[in-house]
């Protein structure tokens, strides 16, 4: 995962957001589960990142419709 890069001092929020959003582009329940897990793992590492919070909110609201 992006946060496991050996020479990075901290996780890369942009890469984590891109990874999670990639899963949301597929119209498949398994991909929704993968996207949710990616967002949750990323938010564990960067709980205050606005892009991650926004993406996770969008995923949750799209699944409720």
PyMOL Python script that loads the backbone (N, CA, C, O; Angstrom):
from pymol import cmd

cmd.read_pdbstr("""\
ATOM      1  N   UNK A   1       0.850  -1.177   0.000  1.00  0.00           N
ATOM      2  CA  UNK A   1       0.000   0.000   0.000  1.00  0.00           C
ATOM      3  C   UNK A   1       0.891   1.233   0.000  1.00  0.00           C
ATOM      4  O   UNK A   1       2.062   1.158   0.371  1.00  0.00           O
ATOM      5  N   UNK A   2       0.346   2.350  -0.410  1.00  0.00           N
ATOM      6  CA  UNK A   2       1.109   3.589  -0.539  1.00  0.00           C
ATOM      7  C   UNK A   2       1.771   3.997   0.765  1.00  0.00           C
ATOM      8  O   UNK A   2       2.850   4.590   0.746  1.00  0.00           O
ATOM      9  N   UNK A   3       1.157   3.697   1.886  1.00  0.00           N
ATOM     10  CA  UNK A   3       1.753   4.127   3.152  1.00  0.00           C
ATOM     11  C   UNK A   3       2.956   3.287   3.546  1.00  0.00           C
ATOM     12  O   UNK A   3       3.646   3.623   4.508  1.00  0.00           O
ATOM     13  N   UNK A   4       3.227   2.201   2.827  1.00  0.00           N
ATOM     14  CA  UNK A   4       4.331   1.315   3.155  1.00  0.00           C
ATOM     15  C   UNK A   4       5.596   1.600   2.357  1.00  0.00           C
ATOM     16  O   UNK A   4       6.532   0.802   2.397  1.00  0.00           O
ATOM     17  N   UNK A   5       5.650   2.713   1.633  1.00  0.00           N
ATOM     18  CA  UNK A   5       6.830   3.023   0.859  1.00  0.00           C
ATOM     19  C   UNK A   5       8.008   3.215   1.801  1.00  0.00           C
ATOM     20  O   UNK A   5       7.887   3.908   2.811  1.00  0.00           O
ATOM     21  N   UNK A   6       9.144   2.609   1.482  1.00  0.00           N
ATOM     22  CA  UNK A   6      10.267   2.602   2.414  1.00  0.00           C
ATOM     23  C   UNK A   6      10.883   3.957   2.707  1.00  0.00           C
ATOM     24  O   UNK A   6      11.356   4.172   3.823  1.00  0.00           O
ATOM     25  N   UNK A   7      10.899   4.889   1.745  1.00  0.00           N
ATOM     26  CA  UNK A   7      11.555   6.166   1.993  1.00  0.00           C
ATOM     27  C   UNK A   7      10.580   7.296   2.306  1.00  0.00           C
ATOM     28  O   UNK A   7      10.964   8.465   2.277  1.00  0.00           O
ATOM     29  N   UNK A   8       9.366   6.976   2.593  1.00  0.00           N
ATOM     30  CA  UNK A   8       8.381   8.000   2.960  1.00  0.00           C
ATOM     31  C   UNK A   8       8.309   8.107   4.478  1.00  0.00           C
ATOM     32  O   UNK A   8       8.189   7.103   5.181  1.00  0.00           O
ATOM     33  N   UNK A   9       8.384   9.329   4.968  1.00  0.00           N
ATOM     34  CA  UNK A   9       8.324   9.513   6.414  1.00  0.00           C
ATOM     35  C   UNK A   9       6.902   9.395   6.940  1.00  0.00           C
ATOM     36  O   UNK A   9       6.690   9.061   8.105  1.00  0.00           O
ATOM     37  N   UNK A  10       5.934   9.670   6.082  1.00  0.00           N
ATOM     38  CA  UNK A  10       4.532   9.516   6.462  1.00  0.00           C
ATOM     39  C   UNK A  10       3.738   9.127   5.227  1.00  0.00           C
ATOM     40  O   UNK A  10       4.216   9.295   4.106  1.00  0.00           O
ATOM     41  N   UNK A  11       2.542   8.613   5.415  1.00  0.00           N
ATOM     42  CA  UNK A  11       1.739   8.181   4.270  1.00  0.00           C
ATOM     43  C   UNK A  11       1.447   9.333   3.313  1.00  0.00           C
ATOM     44  O   UNK A  11       1.349  10.488   3.727  1.00  0.00           O
ATOM     45  N   UNK A  12       1.312   9.010   2.053  1.00  0.00           N
ATOM     46  CA  UNK A  12       0.996   9.995   1.027  1.00  0.00           C
ATOM     47  C   UNK A  12      -0.518  10.052   0.858  1.00  0.00           C
ATOM     48  O   UNK A  12      -1.120   9.124   0.319  1.00  0.00           O
ATOM     49  N   UNK A  13      -1.125  11.126   1.312  1.00  0.00           N
ATOM     50  CA  UNK A  13      -2.578  11.263   1.281  1.00  0.00           C
ATOM     51  C   UNK A  13      -3.120  11.201  -0.135  1.00  0.00           C
ATOM     52  O   UNK A  13      -4.182  10.622  -0.365  1.00  0.00           O
ATOM     53  N   UNK A  14      -2.417  11.781  -1.075  1.00  0.00           N
ATOM     54  CA  UNK A  14      -2.869  11.770  -2.470  1.00  0.00           C
ATOM     55  C   UNK A  14      -2.937  10.364  -3.035  1.00  0.00           C
ATOM     56  O   UNK A  14      -3.896  10.006  -3.719  1.00  0.00           O
ATOM     57  N   UNK A  15      -1.917   9.568  -2.750  1.00  0.00           N
ATOM     58  CA  UNK A  15      -1.916   8.186  -3.237  1.00  0.00           C
ATOM     59  C   UNK A  15      -3.004   7.362  -2.562  1.00  0.00           C
ATOM     60  O   UNK A  15      -3.678   6.563  -3.212  1.00  0.00           O
ATOM     61  N   UNK A  16      -3.172   7.554  -1.272  1.00  0.00           N
ATOM     62  CA  UNK A  16      -4.206   6.807  -0.561  1.00  0.00           C
ATOM     63  C   UNK A  16      -5.598   7.178  -1.054  1.00  0.00           C
ATOM     64  O   UNK A  16      -6.463   6.313  -1.195  1.00  0.00           O
ATOM     65  N   UNK A  17      -5.813   8.455  -1.315  1.00  0.00           N
ATOM     66  CA  UNK A  17      -7.104   8.901  -1.835  1.00  0.00           C
ATOM     67  C   UNK A  17      -7.341   8.326  -3.226  1.00  0.00           C
ATOM     68  O   UNK A  17      -8.442   7.866  -3.529  1.00  0.00           O
ATOM     69  N   UNK A  18      -6.320   8.349  -4.065  1.00  0.00           N
ATOM     70  CA  UNK A  18      -6.449   7.801  -5.420  1.00  0.00           C
ATOM     71  C   UNK A  18      -6.758   6.307  -5.375  1.00  0.00           C
ATOM     72  O   UNK A  18      -7.593   5.824  -6.139  1.00  0.00           O
ATOM     73  N   UNK A  19      -6.101   5.585  -4.499  1.00  0.00           N
ATOM     74  CA  UNK A  19      -6.354   4.152  -4.358  1.00  0.00           C
ATOM     75  C   UNK A  19      -7.802   3.888  -3.977  1.00  0.00           C
ATOM     76  O   UNK A  19      -8.467   3.054  -4.591  1.00  0.00           O
ATOM     77  N   UNK A  20      -8.283   4.581  -2.985  1.00  0.00           N
ATOM     78  CA  UNK A  20      -9.653   4.371  -2.521  1.00  0.00           C
ATOM     79  C   UNK A  20     -10.661   4.776  -3.595  1.00  0.00           C
ATOM     80  O   UNK A  20     -11.644   4.070  -3.821  1.00  0.00           O
ATOM     81  N   UNK A  21     -10.422   5.904  -4.253  1.00  0.00           N
ATOM     82  CA  UNK A  21     -11.356   6.363  -5.291  1.00  0.00           C
ATOM     83  C   UNK A  21     -11.363   5.434  -6.505  1.00  0.00           C
ATOM     84  O   UNK A  21     -12.380   5.323  -7.189  1.00  0.00           O
ATOM     85  N   UNK A  22     -10.259   4.780  -6.774  1.00  0.00           N
ATOM     86  CA  UNK A  22     -10.203   3.829  -7.878  1.00  0.00           C
ATOM     87  C   UNK A  22     -11.231   2.725  -7.684  1.00  0.00           C
ATOM     88  O   UNK A  22     -11.887   2.302  -8.637  1.00  0.00           O
ATOM     89  N   UNK A  23     -11.367   2.266  -6.463  1.00  0.00           N
ATOM     90  CA  UNK A  23     -12.350   1.221  -6.184  1.00  0.00           C
ATOM     91  C   UNK A  23     -13.780   1.721  -6.370  1.00  0.00           C
ATOM     92  O   UNK A  23     -14.661   0.933  -6.711  1.00  0.00           O
ATOM     93  N   UNK A  24     -14.026   2.992  -6.157  1.00  0.00           N
ATOM     94  CA  UNK A  24     -15.391   3.514  -6.267  1.00  0.00           C
ATOM     95  C   UNK A  24     -15.852   3.640  -7.709  1.00  0.00           C
ATOM     96  O   UNK A  24     -17.051   3.778  -7.955  1.00  0.00           O
ATOM     97  N   UNK A  25     -14.935   3.596  -8.669  1.00  0.00           N
ATOM     98  CA  UNK A  25     -15.320   3.733 -10.065  1.00  0.00           C
ATOM     99  C   UNK A  25     -15.986   2.489 -10.622  1.00  0.00           C
ATOM    100  O   UNK A  25     -16.677   2.559 -11.639  1.00  0.00           O
ATOM    101  N   UNK A  26     -15.790   1.360  -9.976  1.00  0.00           N
ATOM    102  CA  UNK A  26     -16.401   0.115 -10.422  1.00  0.00           C
ATOM    103  C   UNK A  26     -17.806   0.000  -9.842  1.00  0.00           C
ATOM    104  O   UNK A  26     -18.028   0.322  -8.675  1.00  0.00           O
ATOM    105  N   UNK A  27     -18.743  -0.454 -10.647  1.00  0.00           N
ATOM    106  CA  UNK A  27     -20.131  -0.613 -10.204  1.00  0.00           C
ATOM    107  C   UNK A  27     -20.328  -2.056  -9.741  1.00  0.00           C
ATOM    108  O   UNK A  27     -20.977  -2.861 -10.409  1.00  0.00           O
ATOM    109  N   UNK A  28     -19.750  -2.356  -8.585  1.00  0.00           N
ATOM    110  CA  UNK A  28     -19.746  -3.721  -8.077  1.00  0.00           C
ATOM    111  C   UNK A  28     -19.704  -3.650  -6.547  1.00  0.00           C
ATOM    112  O   UNK A  28     -18.947  -2.863  -5.979  1.00  0.00           O
ATOM    113  N   UNK A  29     -20.513  -4.468  -5.889  1.00  0.00           N
ATOM    114  CA  UNK A  29     -20.545  -4.452  -4.429  1.00  0.00           C
ATOM    115  C   UNK A  29     -19.197  -4.810  -3.818  1.00  0.00           C
ATOM    116  O   UNK A  29     -18.816  -4.256  -2.787  1.00  0.00           O
ATOM    117  N   UNK A  30     -18.471  -5.738  -4.451  1.00  0.00           N
ATOM    118  CA  UNK A  30     -17.145  -6.091  -3.936  1.00  0.00           C
ATOM    119  C   UNK A  30     -16.205  -4.892  -3.989  1.00  0.00           C
ATOM    120  O   UNK A  30     -15.383  -4.705  -3.092  1.00  0.00           O
ATOM    121  N   UNK A  31     -16.324  -4.085  -5.034  1.00  0.00           N
ATOM    122  CA  UNK A  31     -15.488  -2.897  -5.146  1.00  0.00           C
ATOM    123  C   UNK A  31     -15.891  -1.843  -4.120  1.00  0.00           C
ATOM    124  O   UNK A  31     -15.041  -1.113  -3.610  1.00  0.00           O
ATOM    125  N   UNK A  32     -17.184  -1.762  -3.818  1.00  0.00           N
ATOM    126  CA  UNK A  32     -17.629  -0.845  -2.764  1.00  0.00           C
ATOM    127  C   UNK A  32     -17.010  -1.245  -1.429  1.00  0.00           C
ATOM    128  O   UNK A  32     -16.572  -0.390  -0.659  1.00  0.00           O
ATOM    129  N   UNK A  33     -16.976  -2.534  -1.163  1.00  0.00           N
ATOM    130  CA  UNK A  33     -16.355  -3.023   0.075  1.00  0.00           C
ATOM    131  C   UNK A  33     -14.864  -2.716   0.090  1.00  0.00           C
ATOM    132  O   UNK A  33     -14.315  -2.315   1.116  1.00  0.00           O
ATOM    133  N   UNK A  34     -14.216  -2.906  -1.049  1.00  0.00           N
ATOM    134  CA  UNK A  34     -12.784  -2.613  -1.144  1.00  0.00           C
ATOM    135  C   UNK A  34     -12.521  -1.122  -0.979  1.00  0.00           C
ATOM    136  O   UNK A  34     -11.552  -0.727  -0.331  1.00  0.00           O
ATOM    137  N   UNK A  35     -13.381  -0.298  -1.562  1.00  0.00           N
ATOM    138  CA  UNK A  35     -13.229   1.152  -1.427  1.00  0.00           C
ATOM    139  C   UNK A  35     -13.407   1.579   0.022  1.00  0.00           C
ATOM    140  O   UNK A  35     -12.638   2.390   0.538  1.00  0.00           O
ATOM    141  N   UNK A  36     -14.427   1.028   0.677  1.00  0.00           N
ATOM    142  CA  UNK A  36     -14.646   1.377   2.080  1.00  0.00           C
ATOM    143  C   UNK A  36     -13.449   0.982   2.933  1.00  0.00           C
ATOM    144  O   UNK A  36     -13.011   1.749   3.791  1.00  0.00           O
ATOM    145  N   UNK A  37     -12.920  -0.218   2.696  1.00  0.00           N
ATOM    146  CA  UNK A  37     -11.761  -0.661   3.476  1.00  0.00           C
ATOM    147  C   UNK A  37     -10.547   0.222   3.205  1.00  0.00           C
ATOM    148  O   UNK A  37      -9.797   0.555   4.123  1.00  0.00           O
ATOM    149  N   UNK A  38     -10.356   0.600   1.941  1.00  0.00           N
ATOM    150  CA  UNK A  38      -9.227   1.476   1.597  1.00  0.00           C
ATOM    151  C   UNK A  38      -9.359   2.836   2.274  1.00  0.00           C
ATOM    152  O   UNK A  38      -8.382   3.371   2.799  1.00  0.00           O
ATOM    153  N   UNK A  39     -10.573   3.394   2.261  1.00  0.00           N
ATOM    154  CA  UNK A  39     -10.784   4.676   2.939  1.00  0.00           C
ATOM    155  C   UNK A  39     -10.557   4.537   4.444  1.00  0.00           C
ATOM    156  O   UNK A  39      -9.908   5.389   5.052  1.00  0.00           O
ATOM    157  N   UNK A  40     -11.084   3.473   5.049  1.00  0.00           N
ATOM    158  CA  UNK A  40     -10.915   3.299   6.496  1.00  0.00           C
ATOM    159  C   UNK A  40      -9.446   3.138   6.879  1.00  0.00           C
ATOM    160  O   UNK A  40      -8.976   3.749   7.839  1.00  0.00           O
ATOM    161  N   UNK A  41      -8.728   2.312   6.124  1.00  0.00           N
ATOM    162  CA  UNK A  41      -7.295   2.131   6.401  1.00  0.00           C
ATOM    163  C   UNK A  41      -6.539   3.448   6.243  1.00  0.00           C
ATOM    164  O   UNK A  41      -5.666   3.782   7.044  1.00  0.00           O
ATOM    165  N   UNK A  42      -6.891   4.181   5.201  1.00  0.00           N
ATOM    166  CA  UNK A  42      -6.229   5.462   4.953  1.00  0.00           C
ATOM    167  C   UNK A  42      -6.553   6.475   6.041  1.00  0.00           C
ATOM    168  O   UNK A  42      -5.681   7.226   6.477  1.00  0.00           O
ATOM    169  N   UNK A  43      -7.807   6.494   6.480  1.00  0.00           N
ATOM    170  CA  UNK A  43      -8.188   7.427   7.546  1.00  0.00           C
ATOM    171  C   UNK A  43      -7.579   7.048   8.885  1.00  0.00           C
ATOM    172  O   UNK A  43      -7.388   7.910   9.744  1.00  0.00           O
ATOM    173  N   UNK A  44      -7.272   5.771   9.074  1.00  0.00           N
ATOM    174  CA  UNK A  44      -6.530   5.380  10.282  1.00  0.00           C
ATOM    175  C   UNK A  44      -5.160   6.039  10.294  1.00  0.00           C
ATOM    176  O   UNK A  44      -4.673   6.464  11.341  1.00  0.00           O
ATOM    177  N   UNK A  45      -4.541   6.121   9.113  1.00  0.00           N
ATOM    178  CA  UNK A  45      -3.210   6.713   9.006  1.00  0.00           C
ATOM    179  C   UNK A  45      -3.257   8.236   8.999  1.00  0.00           C
ATOM    180  O   UNK A  45      -2.378   8.894   9.556  1.00  0.00           O
ATOM    181  N   UNK A  46      -4.294   8.797   8.360  1.00  0.00           N
ATOM    182  CA  UNK A  46      -4.406  10.256   8.206  1.00  0.00           C
ATOM    183  C   UNK A  46      -5.839  10.694   8.523  1.00  0.00           C
ATOM    184  O   UNK A  46      -6.600  11.025   7.614  1.00  0.00           O
ATOM    185  N   UNK A  47      -6.205  10.698   9.787  1.00  0.00           N
ATOM    186  CA  UNK A  47      -7.602  10.937  10.161  1.00  0.00           C
ATOM    187  C   UNK A  47      -8.122  12.344   9.869  1.00  0.00           C
ATOM    188  O   UNK A  47      -9.337  12.542   9.848  1.00  0.00           O
ATOM    189  N   UNK A  48      -7.269  13.305   9.648  1.00  0.00           N
ATOM    190  CA  UNK A  48      -7.701  14.686   9.422  1.00  0.00           C
ATOM    191  C   UNK A  48      -7.590  15.126   7.964  1.00  0.00           C
ATOM    192  O   UNK A  48      -7.759  16.307   7.662  1.00  0.00           O
ATOM    193  N   UNK A  49      -7.309  14.194   7.063  1.00  0.00           N
ATOM    194  CA  UNK A  49      -7.131  14.563   5.666  1.00  0.00           C
ATOM    195  C   UNK A  49      -8.489  14.850   5.022  1.00  0.00           C
ATOM    196  O   UNK A  49      -9.363  13.984   4.984  1.00  0.00           O
ATOM    197  N   UNK A  50      -8.653  16.065   4.522  1.00  0.00           N
ATOM    198  CA  UNK A  50      -9.934  16.509   3.977  1.00  0.00           C
ATOM    199  C   UNK A  50     -10.335  15.697   2.747  1.00  0.00           C
ATOM    200  O   UNK A  50     -11.505  15.341   2.606  1.00  0.00           O
ATOM    201  N   UNK A  51      -9.397  15.400   1.861  1.00  0.00           N
ATOM    202  CA  UNK A  51      -9.721  14.642   0.649  1.00  0.00           C
ATOM    203  C   UNK A  51     -10.213  13.241   0.999  1.00  0.00           C
ATOM    204  O   UNK A  51     -11.169  12.752   0.397  1.00  0.00           O
ATOM    205  N   UNK A  52      -9.569  12.597   1.964  1.00  0.00           N
ATOM    206  CA  UNK A  52     -10.011  11.267   2.386  1.00  0.00           C
ATOM    207  C   UNK A  52     -11.383  11.327   3.049  1.00  0.00           C
ATOM    208  O   UNK A  52     -12.242  10.487   2.779  1.00  0.00           O
ATOM    209  N   UNK A  53     -11.588  12.304   3.904  1.00  0.00           N
ATOM    210  CA  UNK A  53     -12.884  12.452   4.571  1.00  0.00           C
ATOM    211  C   UNK A  53     -13.994  12.721   3.561  1.00  0.00           C
ATOM    212  O   UNK A  53     -15.090  12.171   3.673  1.00  0.00           O
ATOM    213  N   UNK A  54     -13.709  13.565   2.577  1.00  0.00           N
ATOM    214  CA  UNK A  54     -14.689  13.883   1.549  1.00  0.00           C
ATOM    215  C   UNK A  54     -15.014  12.655   0.701  1.00  0.00           C
ATOM    216  O   UNK A  54     -16.179  12.368   0.427  1.00  0.00           O
ATOM    217  N   UNK A  55     -13.985  11.945   0.297  1.00  0.00           N
ATOM    218  CA  UNK A  55     -14.197  10.747  -0.510  1.00  0.00           C
ATOM    219  C   UNK A  55     -14.993   9.687   0.229  1.00  0.00           C
ATOM    220  O   UNK A  55     -15.870   9.046  -0.349  1.00  0.00           O
ATOM    221  N   UNK A  56     -14.690   9.503   1.499  1.00  0.00           N
ATOM    222  CA  UNK A  56     -15.410   8.512   2.293  1.00  0.00           C
ATOM    223  C   UNK A  56     -16.871   8.923   2.472  1.00  0.00           C
ATOM    224  O   UNK A  56     -17.767   8.081   2.420  1.00  0.00           O
ATOM    225  N   UNK A  57     -17.104  10.201   2.679  1.00  0.00           N
ATOM    226  CA  UNK A  57     -18.465  10.708   2.796  1.00  0.00           C
ATOM    227  C   UNK A  57     -19.239  10.476   1.498  1.00  0.00           C
ATOM    228  O   UNK A  57     -20.391  10.042   1.527  1.00  0.00           O
ATOM    229  N   UNK A  58     -18.601  10.766   0.357  1.00  0.00           N
ATOM    230  CA  UNK A  58     -19.246  10.551  -0.934  1.00  0.00           C
ATOM    231  C   UNK A  58     -19.577   9.076  -1.143  1.00  0.00           C
ATOM    232  O   UNK A  58     -20.650   8.742  -1.644  1.00  0.00           O
ATOM    233  N   UNK A  59     -18.654   8.194  -0.759  1.00  0.00           N
ATOM    234  CA  UNK A  59     -18.902   6.752  -0.882  1.00  0.00           C
ATOM    235  C   UNK A  59     -20.095   6.347  -0.036  1.00  0.00           C
ATOM    236  O   UNK A  59     -20.976   5.622  -0.501  1.00  0.00           O
ATOM    237  N   UNK A  60     -20.125   6.810   1.195  1.00  0.00           N
ATOM    238  CA  UNK A  60     -21.225   6.445   2.108  1.00  0.00           C
ATOM    239  C   UNK A  60     -22.561   6.962   1.617  1.00  0.00           C
ATOM    240  O   UNK A  60     -23.559   6.243   1.670  1.00  0.00           O
ATOM    241  N   UNK A  61     -22.600   8.196   1.142  1.00  0.00           N
ATOM    242  CA  UNK A  61     -23.878   8.758   0.696  1.00  0.00           C
ATOM    243  C   UNK A  61     -24.344   8.118  -0.622  1.00  0.00           C
ATOM    244  O   UNK A  61     -25.547   7.984  -0.846  1.00  0.00           O
ATOM    245  N   UNK A  62     -23.416   7.725  -1.486  1.00  0.00           N
ATOM    246  CA  UNK A  62     -23.818   7.084  -2.731  1.00  0.00           C
ATOM    247  C   UNK A  62     -24.356   5.683  -2.485  1.00  0.00           C
ATOM    248  O   UNK A  62     -25.191   5.203  -3.252  1.00  0.00           O
ATOM    249  N   UNK A  63     -23.901   5.028  -1.444  1.00  0.00           N
ATOM    250  CA  UNK A  63     -24.381   3.690  -1.110  1.00  0.00           C
ATOM    251  C   UNK A  63     -25.734   3.714  -0.434  1.00  0.00           C
ATOM    252  O   UNK A  63     -26.418   2.692  -0.372  1.00  0.00           O
ATOM    253  N   UNK A  64     -26.126   4.865   0.070  1.00  0.00           N
ATOM    254  CA  UNK A  64     -27.421   4.995   0.761  1.00  0.00           C
ATOM    255  C   UNK A  64     -28.562   5.257  -0.202  1.00  0.00           C
ATOM    256  O   UNK A  64     -29.728   5.144   0.176  1.00  0.00           O
ATOM    257  N   UNK A  65     -28.248   5.603  -1.428  1.00  0.00           N
ATOM    258  CA  UNK A  65     -29.298   5.962  -2.392  1.00  0.00           C
ATOM    259  C   UNK A  65     -29.830   4.759  -3.105  1.00  0.00           C
ATOM    260  O   UNK A  65     -30.718   4.884  -3.949  1.00  0.00           O
TER     261      UNK A  65
END
""", "prot")
cmd.dss("prot")
cmd.show_as("cartoon", "prot")
cmd.util.cbc("prot")
cmd.orient("prot")
